């Protein structure tokens, strides 16, 4: 599995909203 720019962007687009949800869950 090679890391391409597209895969990195796709990963970030999925990761950031999820991490925000996790942060709010931890904060609460």
Order of alpha helices (4+ residues) and beta strands (2+ residues): alpha
